[in-house]
Amino acid sequence: MKLYRLIYLLLMIVFNTHVQSQNFVRVEGKNFVDNNGNEILLKGINLGNWLNSEGYMFHFKNVNSYRLIDEVIKELIGPEETKKFWKSFRDNYITREDIAFIKNSGFNHIRVPFNFKLFLIEDEPDLFLEEGFKRLDDVISWCKEFGLYVILDMHAAPGGQTGDNIDDSWGYPFLFESHEAQRATINLWKKIAERYKDETIVIGYDLLNEPIPHFLENKEELNKLLEPLYKKITETIRSVDKNHIIFLGGAQWNTNFQVFGEPFDSNLAYTFHKYWMPVEQKQIQEYIDFRDKYDVPIWLGESGENDNDWIKSFRELLEKNNIGWCFWPYKKMESTRGVVSFTKTKEWDEIIKYAEGSRKNFEEIRKNKPPKEIVKKALNDLLENIKFKNCTINADYLKALGLIN
C-alpha cells in the first residue's frame, strides 16, 4: 500500500504541475497559445516613459535619459522635492484608468519597460528597493482585473546593455564586460521571477532591451557575449519559474538574429524591433526565416514613431505574416505618434530652455534657472496633465493599428 500511495502522490504532483503550466500563455511551435490552447496574435502597446523616462518624451534633446532629467529637476527644486515629483509622476502617468482604456481600445497586452534603478541601488546592488516592485504589483493587478496580458521588459540593465540614453547608462554597454553588473542583472531577474511566478496574466520576461548598438567598433566581440548571458539569466529564472515565456532580443537594437544558435529552452520566443524603414516583406523576412527554421514564435516588441500611414502599412504587413506586435509608445507629450497625448505648457518651455541651455558650472546653474514660480507651475501642471482624464486620445493612431474603424 505504501508503494501505491507513493506512486499516487507522484502522479498527483506531475498532474498538478501540468495543470498549473497550462494556465499560462506558452509557446507551441511558432505560436503563442492561451490556457485553452487557442492561438494568440499579440496586439499591444508599450508603457514607455513610465518606469524609465526618456528625454525626448519631454521634448528635451540633450537631456535624454532618466538620470539627466533627474539631474535637471534636482537643480531646479532640490533632491527632496525631486523625490516627491517622481513619486507623483509614477502615480499619475499610468493608472487603473489607463489600463482600462488600453483594454477597451482592443489591445490584448502591454509591454512594461523598467529601469533597474527602481529595484536596486546601482552602487550597492545587493540592496533592493521596493519602488519598482510596487509599480509592477500595481500594473499587474490592474491588468488581471481587466484581462490584459503583461510582458515585463528590462529596458535599463545594471551596467547598461546598450550604452545610450534608452538604457540610462554611461555611454557604453558595460554589462557585457562586468561580472558585477551581470550578477546584479541575474539576481534582479530572479527576484522578479520569484515574485510573479504564479501570475498567469504575465506572459513572460523580455530579458534585455535593444542590446549592443551598431556604432560600436567592438560590436562583433560583444555580440558573442549576448547569448551566453541570456543562457545564464534563463537558467537562474528557471530555477524559480518554469512557466513564463522568456523573450530574447537580437543584437544591434534587436535587429540582428545572427547572434542566436538553436533555442536552448522549451519556452523561448524571439523579439525584433524595426523603425523607420520601407514597409517591405524583405525588411522582416530574416525573422520569418528564423521562425521557420527553429519552429519558434517571433514578436515585434517595438515599432512606431512614424506617421499613421506607415503605422497602418507595417501593422498590416506583420499581421499578414502572423507576427504579433507591440507598438511604441502609449503616451507622449504633445504628439500624435502615440495612443494618447498630454499638453506641453508655456512654463514647460522654460524648463526645456534651461535644460538644453548652458549648465557647465554652478554659476550658470544658478544664473539660468527660471523663477521659482515658473518652475513650480511647470512641474505641477505636468503632473496634472499626464493623468488619463486630461490626455487627448489619438483616434487616427488607433485606426492605424486596426483597433477602431
C-alpha positions as CSV (number, residue, x, y, z in Angstrom):
1,M,0.0,0.0,0.0
2,K,2.8,2.4,0.8
3,L,4.2,1.9,-2.8
4,Y,0.8,2.5,-4.4
5,R,0.4,5.7,-2.3
6,L,3.9,6.9,-3.3
7,I,3.1,6.4,-6.9
8,Y,-0.3,8.1,-6.5
9,L,1.4,11.1,-4.8
10,L,4.0,11.3,-7.6
11,L,1.3,11.2,-10.2
12,M,-0.6,14.0,-8.5
13,I,2.5,16.2,-8.4
14,V,3.0,15.7,-12.1
15,F,-0.7,16.3,-12.8
16,N,-0.9,19.4,-10.7
17,T,2.3,20.8,-12.2
18,H,0.9,20.1,-15.7
19,V,-2.4,21.8,-14.9
20,Q,-0.6,24.8,-13.4
21,S,1.6,25.2,-16.5
22,Q,-1.5,25.0,-18.8
23,N,-2.9,28.2,-17.1
24,F,0.0,30.2,-18.6
25,V,0.4,31.6,-22.1
26,R,3.0,29.4,-23.6
27,V,5.0,28.6,-26.7
28,E,3.6,25.9,-29.0
29,G,5.7,25.6,-32.1
30,K,5.6,29.0,-33.9
31,N,2.7,30.3,-31.9
32,F,1.7,31.7,-28.6
33,V,-1.3,29.9,-27.1
34,D,-3.5,30.6,-24.2
35,N,-4.6,28.2,-21.4
36,N,-7.2,26.7,-23.7
37,G,-4.7,26.0,-26.4
38,N,-6.0,28.8,-28.6
39,E,-3.5,30.7,-30.7
40,I,-3.0,34.4,-29.7
41,L,-1.9,37.1,-32.1
42,L,-0.4,39.6,-29.7
43,K,-1.5,43.2,-30.2
44,G,0.0,45.6,-27.7
45,I,1.4,48.9,-26.7
46,N,4.5,49.9,-24.7
47,L,4.2,51.9,-21.5
48,G,7.3,53.9,-22.4
49,N,8.4,56.7,-20.2
50,W,6.7,55.5,-17.0
51,L,9.3,53.4,-15.3
52,N,12.2,54.5,-17.5
53,S,11.8,58.1,-18.5
54,E,13.4,59.3,-21.8
55,G,14.2,62.9,-22.6
56,Y,12.6,63.2,-26.0
57,M,9.2,62.3,-24.3
58,F,9.5,65.6,-22.5
59,H,10.7,67.4,-25.7
60,F,14.3,67.5,-24.4
61,K,17.2,66.7,-26.8
62,N,20.5,66.7,-24.9
63,V,18.9,65.8,-21.6
64,N,17.8,62.5,-22.9
65,S,18.0,59.9,-20.2
66,Y,16.4,59.4,-16.8
67,R,19.5,60.3,-14.8
68,L,20.0,63.5,-16.8
69,I,16.3,64.5,-16.4
70,D,16.6,63.8,-12.7
71,E,19.7,66.0,-12.5
72,V,17.9,68.9,-14.1
73,I,14.9,68.6,-11.7
74,K,17.2,68.4,-8.7
75,E,18.9,71.6,-9.8
76,L,15.6,73.3,-10.0
77,I,13.9,72.1,-6.8
78,G,16.4,70.1,-4.8
79,P,16.6,66.3,-4.1
80,E,13.8,66.1,-1.5
81,E,11.2,67.7,-3.8
82,T,12.5,65.8,-6.7
83,K,11.9,62.5,-4.9
84,K,8.3,63.7,-4.4
85,F,8.0,64.7,-8.0
86,W,9.0,61.3,-9.3
87,K,6.6,59.5,-6.9
88,S,3.7,61.7,-8.2
89,F,4.8,61.3,-11.8
90,R,4.7,57.5,-11.5
91,D,1.4,57.7,-9.5
92,N,-0.2,59.7,-12.3
93,Y,1.4,58.6,-15.6
94,I,-0.1,55.1,-15.6
95,T,-3.2,54.3,-13.6
96,R,-6.0,51.9,-13.4
97,E,-7.9,54.2,-15.8
98,D,-5.1,53.9,-18.4
99,I,-5.1,50.1,-18.2
100,A,-8.9,50.0,-18.6
101,F,-8.7,52.3,-21.6
102,I,-6.0,50.2,-23.2
103,K,-8.0,47.1,-22.8
104,N,-11.2,48.7,-24.1
105,S,-9.4,50.0,-27.1
106,G,-8.8,46.5,-28.3
107,F,-5.2,45.7,-27.2
108,N,-4.6,42.3,-25.6
109,H,-1.3,43.0,-23.9
110,I,1.2,45.7,-22.7
111,R,4.9,45.7,-22.5
112,V,6.3,47.4,-19.4
113,P,9.8,48.9,-19.8
114,F,11.6,49.4,-16.5
115,N,14.8,50.8,-15.2
116,F,16.8,48.6,-12.8
117,K,17.4,51.7,-10.6
118,L,13.8,51.4,-9.3
119,F,14.6,48.0,-7.9
120,L,18.2,48.1,-6.6
121,I,20.9,50.6,-5.8
122,E,23.4,51.0,-8.5
123,D,26.5,51.3,-6.3
124,E,25.2,48.7,-3.8
125,P,23.4,46.1,-6.0
126,D,22.6,43.7,-3.1
127,L,20.3,46.4,-1.6
128,F,16.9,46.1,-3.2
129,L,14.3,48.8,-3.3
130,E,10.5,48.3,-3.1
131,E,9.6,51.1,-5.5
132,G,9.9,49.1,-8.8
133,F,8.2,46.0,-7.4
134,K,5.3,48.2,-6.1
135,R,4.8,49.7,-9.6
136,L,4.8,46.2,-11.2
137,D,2.4,44.9,-8.5
138,D,0.0,47.8,-9.3
139,V,0.0,47.4,-13.1
140,I,-0.2,43.5,-12.9
141,S,-3.1,43.9,-10.5
142,W,-4.9,46.3,-12.9
143,C,-4.2,44.0,-15.9
144,K,-5.6,41.0,-14.0
145,E,-8.8,43.0,-13.3
146,F,-9.3,43.9,-17.0
147,G,-7.8,40.8,-18.6
148,L,-4.8,42.4,-20.3
149,Y,-1.6,40.4,-20.7
150,V,1.7,41.8,-19.5
151,I,5.3,41.4,-20.7
152,L,8.0,42.7,-18.4
153,D,11.0,44.4,-20.1
154,M,14.3,45.2,-18.6
155,H,14.9,48.4,-20.6
156,A,17.8,49.6,-18.5
157,A,20.0,46.9,-17.0
158,P,22.9,47.3,-14.5
159,G,26.0,48.5,-16.3
160,G,24.0,49.2,-19.4
161,Q,23.2,46.8,-22.2
162,T,23.1,49.5,-24.9
163,G,25.3,52.4,-23.7
164,D,22.9,55.1,-24.9
165,N,20.1,57.2,-23.5
166,I,17.5,54.4,-23.7
167,D,19.2,52.3,-21.0
168,D,20.1,55.3,-18.9
169,S,23.7,54.2,-18.8
170,W,27.2,55.7,-19.0
171,G,27.8,55.7,-22.8
172,Y,28.9,52.0,-23.2
173,P,27.3,48.6,-22.6
174,F,29.5,47.8,-19.6
175,L,27.1,44.9,-18.7
176,F,28.9,42.6,-21.1
177,E,32.3,43.2,-19.5
178,S,31.3,43.4,-15.9
179,H,30.9,40.4,-13.7
180,E,29.3,42.5,-11.0
181,A,26.7,44.1,-13.4
182,Q,25.8,40.6,-14.8
183,R,25.4,39.3,-11.3
184,A,23.1,42.2,-10.4
185,T,21.1,41.7,-13.6
186,I,20.7,37.9,-13.0
187,N,19.8,38.5,-9.3
188,L,17.2,41.1,-10.3
189,W,15.5,38.8,-12.8
190,K,15.5,36.0,-10.2
191,K,13.7,38.4,-7.7
192,I,11.2,39.4,-10.4
193,A,10.6,35.7,-11.4
194,E,10.1,34.6,-7.8
195,R,7.6,37.4,-7.1
196,Y,5.5,36.8,-10.3
197,K,6.0,33.1,-11.0
198,D,2.3,32.4,-10.3
199,E,0.8,35.3,-12.2
200,T,-0.9,33.9,-15.3
201,I,-1.7,37.3,-16.6
202,V,2.1,37.8,-17.1
203,I,3.1,36.3,-20.5
204,G,6.8,36.5,-19.8
205,Y,10.1,38.3,-19.4
206,D,11.9,40.4,-22.1
207,L,15.4,40.0,-20.7
208,L,17.3,42.9,-22.3
209,N,16.0,45.7,-24.5
210,E,18.0,46.5,-27.6
211,P,21.4,45.3,-26.6
212,I,24.7,46.3,-28.2
213,P,24.3,49.3,-30.6
214,H,25.5,49.2,-34.2
215,F,28.0,52.0,-33.9
216,L,30.4,50.3,-31.5
217,E,33.7,49.3,-33.1
218,N,33.9,46.1,-31.0
219,K,30.2,45.1,-31.5
220,E,31.2,41.8,-33.1
221,E,33.1,40.8,-30.0
222,L,30.2,41.9,-27.7
223,N,27.7,40.1,-29.9
224,K,29.4,36.8,-29.0
225,L,28.7,37.5,-25.3
226,L,25.0,38.1,-25.7
227,E,23.5,34.6,-26.0
228,P,25.7,33.2,-23.2
229,L,24.4,35.9,-20.9
230,Y,20.9,35.1,-21.9
231,K,21.5,31.5,-21.0
232,K,22.8,32.4,-17.6
233,I,19.8,34.6,-16.9
234,T,17.4,32.0,-18.2
235,E,19.0,29.2,-16.1
236,T,18.5,31.3,-13.0
237,I,14.9,32.2,-13.8
238,R,14.1,28.6,-14.5
239,S,15.4,27.7,-11.0
240,V,12.3,29.5,-9.6
241,D,9.9,29.9,-12.6
242,K,9.4,27.2,-15.2
243,N,6.2,28.6,-16.6
244,H,6.7,32.0,-18.1
245,I,8.0,32.6,-21.7
246,I,11.4,34.2,-22.0
247,F,11.9,36.7,-24.8
248,L,15.3,37.1,-26.4
249,G,16.1,40.3,-28.3
250,G,18.7,40.4,-31.0
251,A,21.8,42.5,-31.0
252,Q,22.1,45.9,-32.7
253,W,18.8,47.3,-31.3
254,N,17.0,44.0,-31.5
255,T,17.6,43.6,-35.3
256,N,20.4,41.1,-35.5
257,F,19.4,37.4,-35.1
258,Q,22.7,36.1,-36.4
259,V,23.9,36.0,-32.7
260,F,21.5,33.2,-31.9
261,G,22.0,29.4,-32.2
262,E,19.4,26.8,-31.7
263,P,16.8,27.5,-28.9
264,F,18.2,26.4,-25.6
265,D,14.9,26.4,-23.7
266,S,11.5,24.9,-24.5
267,N,9.6,28.1,-23.7
268,L,11.5,30.8,-25.7
269,A,10.3,33.5,-28.0
270,Y,12.4,35.9,-30.0
271,T,11.8,39.6,-30.4
272,F,12.8,42.1,-33.0
273,H,12.4,45.9,-33.3
274,K,12.0,47.8,-36.5
275,Y,11.8,51.6,-37.0
276,W,12.0,54.0,-40.0
277,M,12.4,51.6,-42.9
278,P,10.5,50.9,-46.1
279,V,7.5,48.7,-45.4
280,E,8.5,45.7,-47.5
281,Q,8.5,42.0,-46.9
282,K,12.3,41.8,-47.2
283,Q,12.6,44.0,-44.1
284,I,11.1,41.2,-41.9
285,Q,11.9,38.1,-44.0
286,E,15.0,37.1,-42.0
287,Y,13.0,36.9,-38.8
288,I,10.3,34.8,-40.5
289,D,13.1,32.6,-41.8
290,F,14.4,32.2,-38.3
291,R,10.9,31.4,-37.0
292,D,10.5,28.7,-39.7
293,K,14.0,27.2,-39.2
294,Y,13.7,26.7,-35.4
295,D,9.9,26.4,-35.1
296,V,9.7,29.2,-32.5
297,P,7.5,32.3,-32.2
298,I,8.7,35.8,-33.1
299,W,7.2,39.0,-31.8
300,L,7.7,42.7,-32.8
301,G,8.4,44.2,-29.4
302,E,8.7,47.8,-30.6
303,S,8.0,50.0,-33.6
304,G,6.3,53.3,-34.3
305,E,7.4,56.9,-34.0
306,N,6.1,57.4,-37.5
307,D,3.0,58.8,-39.3
308,N,-0.2,56.9,-39.3
309,D,0.0,55.7,-42.9
310,W,3.3,54.0,-42.1
311,I,2.0,52.5,-38.9
312,K,-1.0,51.1,-40.7
313,S,1.1,49.6,-43.5
314,F,3.6,48.0,-41.2
315,R,0.9,46.6,-38.9
316,E,-0.8,45.0,-41.9
317,L,2.4,43.5,-43.1
318,L,3.1,42.0,-39.7
319,E,-0.4,40.5,-39.4
320,K,-0.2,39.1,-43.0
321,N,2.8,37.2,-41.8
322,N,1.1,36.2,-38.5
323,I,3.5,38.3,-36.4
324,G,2.3,39.8,-33.1
325,W,3.2,43.4,-32.4
326,C,3.6,45.9,-29.6
327,F,3.9,49.5,-30.8
328,W,5.7,52.4,-29.1
329,P,4.6,54.3,-27.1
330,Y,1.3,54.6,-25.3
331,K,1.6,58.2,-24.0
332,K,3.7,61.2,-25.0
333,M,3.9,64.9,-24.6
334,E,2.1,66.8,-27.3
335,S,2.4,64.2,-30.0
336,T,0.1,62.3,-32.4
337,R,2.7,59.4,-32.5
338,G,1.2,57.5,-29.6
339,V,-2.1,56.4,-28.3
340,V,-2.7,59.4,-26.1
341,S,-1.0,62.8,-25.7
342,F,-0.7,65.3,-22.9
343,T,-0.2,69.1,-23.1
344,K,3.1,71.0,-23.1
345,T,2.6,74.3,-21.4
346,K,4.4,77.6,-21.9
347,E,6.0,77.2,-18.5
348,W,7.4,73.8,-19.6
349,D,9.1,75.6,-22.5
350,E,11.1,77.4,-19.9
351,I,12.2,74.1,-18.3
352,I,13.3,72.9,-21.8
353,K,15.2,76.1,-22.3
354,Y,17.0,75.7,-19.0
355,A,17.7,72.0,-19.5
356,E,19.1,72.5,-23.0
357,G,21.0,75.6,-22.2
358,S,24.5,76.0,-20.7
359,R,24.8,74.4,-17.3
360,K,28.5,73.7,-17.3
361,N,29.2,75.1,-13.9
362,F,27.4,76.1,-10.7
363,E,27.4,79.8,-11.6
364,E,25.5,79.1,-14.8
365,I,23.1,76.7,-13.0
366,R,22.2,79.5,-10.5
367,K,22.1,82.2,-13.1
368,N,20.0,80.4,-15.8
369,K,17.3,78.8,-13.6
370,P,13.8,80.0,-14.3
371,P,11.9,81.8,-11.5
372,K,10.7,79.5,-8.7
373,E,7.0,80.2,-9.5
374,I,7.5,79.2,-13.2
375,V,9.3,76.0,-12.1
376,K,6.6,75.1,-9.6
377,K,3.8,75.7,-12.1
378,A,5.6,73.8,-14.9
379,L,6.1,70.7,-12.7
380,N,2.6,70.8,-11.1
381,D,0.9,71.3,-14.5
382,L,2.9,68.4,-15.9
383,L,1.8,66.1,-13.0
384,E,-1.8,67.1,-13.7
385,N,-1.7,66.9,-17.4
386,I,-0.3,63.4,-17.6
387,K,-3.4,62.0,-15.8
388,F,-5.5,60.0,-18.3
389,K,-8.6,62.2,-17.7
390,N,-6.6,65.2,-19.1
391,C,-5.0,63.4,-22.1
392,T,-6.1,63.6,-25.7
393,I,-6.9,60.3,-27.4
394,N,-5.3,60.0,-30.9
395,A,-8.1,58.2,-32.7
396,D,-6.2,58.1,-36.0
397,Y,-3.4,56.2,-34.4
398,L,-5.8,53.6,-33.1
399,K,-7.3,53.4,-36.5
400,A,-3.9,52.8,-38.0
401,L,-3.5,49.9,-35.5
402,G,-6.7,48.4,-36.8
403,L,-8.5,48.8,-33.4
404,I,-11.3,51.2,-34.4
405,N,-13.0,51.9,-37.7
